[in-house]
């Protein structure tokens, strides 16, 4: 796994779930999409994941778990990893154009699926201990519970990739 997604080389993107060019699935084992900083990005990433894994005929339980993991990884990327032109993190709180995009990649493996989100953040992910009444702070704990394994590439000036692997439960 590298900190940068591969450039899509497939000339014919699928038509579902949207046809506005925001995603480019690969043949039947790799799919990637660029993530914007809009309010609908997490929902778009979840739809992309569901459509891709259903197209690959991945079992429903694993597909649902992967969609939840992707939601958490994308939320973290947008909150902590995407930076604007002034170098400020957190798309929801900063003004100015976003200059460091984030990417979502899905890879079908023999034993399951790998979900990976790349962003421009230089900080390593940290599992926190949220206040029981807090509305946030549980994302990586959810990823840890639902995945077989998860981790990240070493952050550098170009960012990092946070990944999780899943396989069907017996």
Secondary structure, DSSP 8 states (H G I E B T S, - for coil): --SS------S----SS--SSSEEE-SSSEEEEEE-SSTTHHHHHHHHHHHHHHHTT--HHHHHHHHHHHHHHHHHIIIII-BBTTS-B-TTT--S-B-S-EEEEEEEETTEEEEEEEES--S--------TT-SSS-HHHHHHHHSSEEEE---BTTBEEEEEEE----
